[in-house]
């Protein structure tokens, strides 16, 4: 039986004012539509994968969830409550419940702090543990992520990239979060280390009942870890559904092209090959109609005029494409 949604994104938009520089003045240059009407839900205890090219709005969406940015429109519901309407005392509780692990573990860890202080700082701020209890908690967290408790006295530069990411995971776990946003968690690591970190994250998810929002360019990582997947293009979701269904049979031409480029066929097997041409349009000047049509190999006249809606396409999937409309 499907679990209840922990986080629900309802028609969320985030527009940034773009300034246009002139010789002696600076005037408005329109709006940059980083996120433009995105809706999906993340169920408790599962992993939702979000994929797409750079600049499609994935990280901006993560910042909105982390309260680092405010949405221009739409709602973000955490356990059914709009996070924008949460009063200040409960907002602190929300921040404890939602943590993040970032792409570069070296940049996200303070090089002047020992590991004990990096992991212990959120514990000290958000709990009433004394130093002895905090030290014990830090040692336990280090063991959970596969490091020795004695390494708490070291600095980040004394660890490898994979070990630093383990420290970042331990810090995210320090105050018992419900949701962890994984923003490219293994892309900065050696290939030999990626599988170890992915398996660690999956084991911790089971042990602590965690929910993940996984943002990644690496489609193999998303396939390995996610239960459901959303594909973003230029601020909008163009396809979403169960990961195994999307990876077995991508419907949107953009999804097909992504998978063709990132996951070439194995010897003796066939995979649909789709090639993208051209560049991603600017979010300041979004094309009329389907925003993917200038690059689409299957473009039709209607695609240039009418923007497709995200509609059901069977097997609990949704796709925004005129090629898959019910009356097409």
RASULJO-V113812 format. One line per field, one symbol per residue. burial: I if it has 16 or more other C-alpha atoms within 10 Angstrom, else O. A space follows every 10 residues. Layout:
burial = ???
This chain:
burial = OOOOIIIIII IIIIIOOOOO OOOOOOOOOO OIIIIIIIII IIIIIIIIII IIOOIIIIII IIOIIIIOOO IOOIIIIIOO OOIOOOOOOO OOOIOIIIII IIIIIIOOIO OOOIIIIIII OIIIOOOOOO OOOIIOIIII IIOIIIIOIO IIOOIIOOOO IIIIIIIIII IIIIIOIIII IIIIIIIIIO OOOIOOIIOI IIOIIOOOOI IIIIIIIOIO IIIOIIIIII IIIIIIIIII IIIOIIIOOI IIIIIIIIII OOOOOOOOOO OOOIOIOOOI OOIIOIIOOI IIIIIIOOIO OOIIOOIIOI IIIOOOIIII IIIIOOOO
